[in-house]
Amino acid sequence: MRALVVGAGISGLAAAIGLHQQGWQVIMVERSPGPRRQGYMIDFFGPGYDAAEEMGLLPAILDVGHRIAALAYLDENGRRRAGMDFSQFARLFDGRLTSVMRPDLEAALTEALPAEVELRYGTSIDTLVPGDDHEPAQVLLTDGTELELDVVIGADGLHSTVRDLVWGGDRLVPLGFHTAAFIVPDAPQLQAKVGNRFCLTDTVGREVGCYPIADGVAVFTVHRTTDRELPADPVATLHDTYAGLGWIVPELLERCPAKEEIYYDLVAQSDVDQWHRGRVVLIGDACHAVSLLAGQGASLGLAGAHRLALALGGVSAPDQITEALAAYEAQWRPRTRETQLQARKGVTWFLPAHAWQLRIRRWVLRASALPGVARAVARSLVGKPG
């Protein structure tokens, strides 16, 4: 059985590895010219952590992980206004949690990719005929290659080409924010100010966060906006949007890299009525992006890819494929839907729009040391524990 995986992100790499483990022949294509270096720090836990362990990938992920000591909201002078010790989170997950840069997680999965899996960078899909129970999927790649495939897996993210070709229409649900991430290298003075913390500005409507990495400081931004269009010049947008914030923000903006080195996107969810059509199936953000607000996209993406690989591993004939794809969706959609809904409920508190909301968030975080409160706070910040 032969599969094409479109997208070499976390979900795509996990699907390719999982399908190879199930005895499938796998080809991967990725539109980027090489591994992507942009992205922010993620908390990796829950179903993805369990799936990585089952697939034998967990040691490699932990090797590139970080142990952040605390979350801290700071005022314009760098004074702590509220926060939470990360050990409180870790206890909720029995210590089965690590913080990892998204590019490092993708690099670990790429390193684990079996040699038999063919990966073509700088390549995507030009045309796609989904096939059915009796006919294979037909694909024309942008490099001119024509393929007949038992399954085509769209793992190409929030702005999925596979989804657009097969499903069409606008499948994104913007949540009212733009976000960006970049790295400031060779910054020992900034590292010293950040310490071993995930630091965030305690601000209304816009927020800058940063955390230490081995060779500098990783920066994360988010601001409220109803604009669905992405800026042509993200560097100028970052300077205009976050000007006037105190602490180390001016230094971070001054050292903002060129736009090619910046991750910039909408904060949005994907909404697809059915994840499979014919021999084509979607995984990860292409079908169930939960958004930055939920904080579990990487975990759910890896776990969903694992579930799909297990479902297809039981296929012995082409006419069983559609049934396997339906079983994967029936099993996994309720879990991701719950997380999407949880994220939408948390829009107000993720980045307060008013000063009074900011004050309530401070109070809740200060109360997080009380019995039972930490679990409620963790649920609001990163979704359902476990």
Residue pairs with C-beta under 8 A, 6 or more apart in sequence:
1 23
1 24
1 25
1 150
1 151
1 312
1 315
1 318
2 24
2 25
2 26
2 27
2 149
2 150
2 151
3 19
3 24
3 25
3 26
3 27
3 149
3 150
3 151
3 152
3 153
3 312
4 26
4 27
4 28
4 29
4 137
4 139
4 147
4 149
4 151
4 152
4 153
5 12
5 15
5 16
5 19
5 26
5 27
5 28
5 29
5 153
5 155
6 12
6 28
6 29
6 124
6 125
6 152
6 153
6 154
6 155
6 156
6 161
6 162
7 28
7 29
7 30
7 31
7 154
7 155
7 156
7 157
7 160
7 284
7 286
8 28
8 29
8 30
8 32
8 35
8 106
8 110
8 119
8 121
9 36
9 106
9 155
9 156
9 157
9 284
9 285
9 301
10 102
10 105
10 106
10 109
10 284
10 298
10 301
10 302
11 155
11 283
11 284
11 285
11 286
11 301
11 302
11 304
11 305
12 28
12 30
12 153
12 155
12 156
12 283
12 284
12 305
13 28
13 106
13 109
13 110
13 112
13 113
14 51
14 55
14 57
14 109
14 301
14 302
14 305
14 306
14 309
15 153
15 155
15 283
15 305
15 308
15 309
16 26
16 28
16 113
16 117
16 119
17 55
17 57
17 109
17 112
17 113
17 114
17 117
17 309
18 55
18 305
18 306
18 308
18 309
18 310
19 26
19 309
19 312
19 313
20 26
20 114
20 116
20 117
21 55
21 309
21 313
22 309
22 310
22 312
22 313
23 313
24 312
24 313
25 116
26 116
26 117
26 118
27 117
27 118
27 120
27 147
28 113
28 117
28 118
28 119
28 120
29 119
29 120
29 123
29 124
29 125
29 141
30 119
30 120
30 121
30 122
30 123
30 124
31 122
31 123
31 124
31 156
31 161
32 121
32 122
33 121
33 122
34 121
34 122
35 103
35 106
35 107
35 110
36 103
36 106
37 103
37 261
38 103
38 181
38 182
38 261
38 262
38 263
39 101
39 102
39 103
39 106
39 181
39 263
40 101
40 102
40 179
40 181
40 218
40 220
40 263
41 66
41 68
41 99
41 100
41 101
41 102
41 198
41 211
41 213
41 218
41 220
42 99
42 100
42 101
42 102
42 105
42 295
42 297
42 298
43 89
43 97
43 98
43 99
43 295
43 382
44 61
44 65
44 97
44 98
44 99
44 100
44 105
44 298
44 299
45 93
45 96
45 97
45 98
45 296
45 299
45 382
46 93
46 296
46 299
46 300
46 303
46 383
46 385
46 386
47 299
47 300
47 303
47 335
48 296
48 298
48 299
48 300
48 301
48 302
48 303
49 58
49 93
49 96
49 97
49 98
49 299
50 96
50 303
51 302
51 303
51 305
51 306
51 307
52 58
52 61
52 302
54 306
55 306
57 108
57 109
57 112
60 108
60 109
60 111
60 112
61 98
61 100
61 105
61 108
62 98
63 108
64 100
64 101
64 104
64 105
64 107
64 108
65 98
65 99
65 100
66 98
66 99
66 100
66 101
66 211
66 212
66 213
67 86
67 98
67 99
67 196
68 86
68 99
68 196
68 197
68 198
68 211
69 85
69 86
69 87
69 195
69 196
69 197
70 83
70 84
70 85
70 86
70 196
70 197
70 198
71 83
71 84
71 86
71 197
71 198
71 200
72 80
72 82
72 83
72 197
72 198
72 199
72 200
73 80
73 81
73 82
73 83
73 199
73 200
73 201
73 202
73 362
73 365
74 80
74 81
74 199
74 200
74 201
74 202
74 247
75 81
75 202
75 246
75 247
76 201
76 245
76 246
76 247
77 246
77 247
78 193
78 246
78 247
78 248
81 202
81 362
82 202
82 361
82 362
82 365
82 366
83 197
83 365
84 365
84 368
84 374
84 377
86 99
86 198
88 368
88 369
88 374
88 378
89 97
89 378
89 382
90 97
91 374
92 374
92 375
92 378
92 385
92 386
93 385
93 386
99 198
99 211
101 213
101 218
102 298
105 298
110 119
113 119
120 141
120 143
122 143
123 141
123 142
123 143
124 141
124 142
124 156
124 161
125 139
125 140
125 141
125 142
125 161
125 162
125 165
126 140
126 141
126 142
127 138
127 139
127 140
127 165
128 137
128 138
128 139
128 140
128 152
128 162
128 165
128 166
128 280
129 137
129 138
129 139
130 137
130 152
130 166
130 277
130 278
130 279
130 280
131 137
131 138
131 149
131 278
131 279
131 280
132 278
132 279
132 322
133 318
133 319
133 321
133 322
134 318
134 319
136 148
136 149
136 150
136 279
136 318
137 148
137 149
137 150
137 151
137 152
137 278
137 279
137 280
138 146
138 147
138 148
138 149
139 146
139 147
139 148
139 149
139 152
140 146
140 147
141 147
149 279
150 279
150 318
150 321
151 279
151 280
151 281
151 312
151 321
151 325
152 162
152 279
152 280
152 281
153 280
153 281
153 282
153 283
153 308
154 160
154 161
154 162
154 163
154 166
154 280
154 281
154 282
154 283
154 286
154 287
155 282
155 283
155 284
155 286
155 305
156 162
156 163
156 286
157 284
157 285
157 286
157 289
158 172
158 265
158 266
158 268
158 270
158 285
158 286
158 289
159 172
160 270
160 282
160 285
160 286
162 280
162 282
162 286
163 171
163 270
163 272
163 282
163 286
163 287
166 277
166 278
166 280
167 272
167 277
171 270
171 271
171 272
172 266
172 268
172 269
172 270
172 271
173 268
173 269
173 270
173 271
174 226
174 228
174 266
174 267
174 268
175 267
175 268
175 269
175 291
175 293
175 343
175 344
175 347
176 224
176 225
176 226
176 267
176 347
177 222
177 223
177 224
177 225
177 266
177 267
177 292
177 350
177 351
178 222
178 223
178 225
178 227
178 230
178 237
178 264
178 265
178 266
178 267
179 220
179 221
179 222
179 263
179 264
179 265
179 266
179 267
179 292
180 220
180 221
180 222
180 234
180 238
180 262
180 263
180 264
180 265
181 218
181 219
181 220
181 221
181 262
181 263
182 218
182 219
182 256
182 257
182 261
182 262
182 263
183 213
183 215
183 216
183 217
183 218
183 219
183 257
183 261
184 190
184 216
184 217
184 218
184 219
184 252
184 255
184 256
184 257
185 215
185 216
186 215
186 216
187 216
187 217
187 255
190 210
190 216
190 217
190 248
190 251
190 252
191 212
191 216
191 217
193 247
193 248
194 210
194 211
194 212
194 217
194 248
195 212
196 212
197 211
197 212
198 209
198 210
198 211
199 209
199 210
199 211
200 207
200 208
200 209
201 207
201 208
201 209
201 245
201 246
201 247
201 249
202 358
202 362
203 245
203 358
204 352
204 353
204 354
204 355
204 357
204 358
205 223
205 224
205 351
205 352
205 353
206 221
206 222
206 223
206 224
206 241
206 242
206 245
206 351
207 221
207 222
207 223
207 351
208 219
208 220
208 221
208 242
208 245
208 249
208 252
209 219
209 220
209 221
209 222
210 217
210 218
210 219
210 220
210 248
210 252
211 217
211 218
211 220
212 218
217 252
219 252
219 256
221 238
221 241
221 242
222 267
222 292
222 350
222 351
223 241
223 242
223 351
224 351
224 353
228 266
230 264
230 265
230 266
231 237
231 264
233 259
234 259
234 262
234 264
235 256
235 258
235 259
235 262
237 264
238 253
238 256
238 262
239 253
239 256
242 249
242 253
243 253
256 262
267 291
267 292
267 293
268 289
268 291
269 289
269 290
269 291
269 340
269 343
269 344
270 285
270 286
270 287
270 288
270 289
272 282
272 286
272 287
272 288
274 329
275 281
275 282
275 283
275 287
275 288
275 325
275 328
275 329
275 333
276 282
276 322
276 325
276 326
276 328
276 329
278 322
279 321
279 322
281 308
281 325
281 328
281 329
283 301
283 304
283 305
283 308
284 297
284 300
284 301
284 304
284 305
285 297
285 301
288 300
288 304
288 332
288 333
288 336
288 337
288 340
289 297
290 296
290 297
290 300
290 336
290 339
290 340
290 343
290 383
291 297
291 340
291 343
292 350
293 343
293 344
293 346
293 347
293 350
294 339
294 340
294 342
294 343
294 346
294 382
294 383
295 381
295 382
295 383
296 339
296 382
296 383
300 335
300 336
300 339
303 332
304 328
304 332
304 336
307 328
307 331
307 332
308 325
308 328
308 332
311 324
311 325
311 327
311 328
311 331
312 321
312 324
312 325
312 328
314 320
314 324
315 321
315 324
338 384
339 383
339 384
342 379
342 383
342 384
343 383
346 380
346 381
348 357
349 357
349 360
349 361
349 380
352 358
352 360
352 361
364 373
364 377
365 377
367 373
368 374
368 377
375 385
378 385
379 385
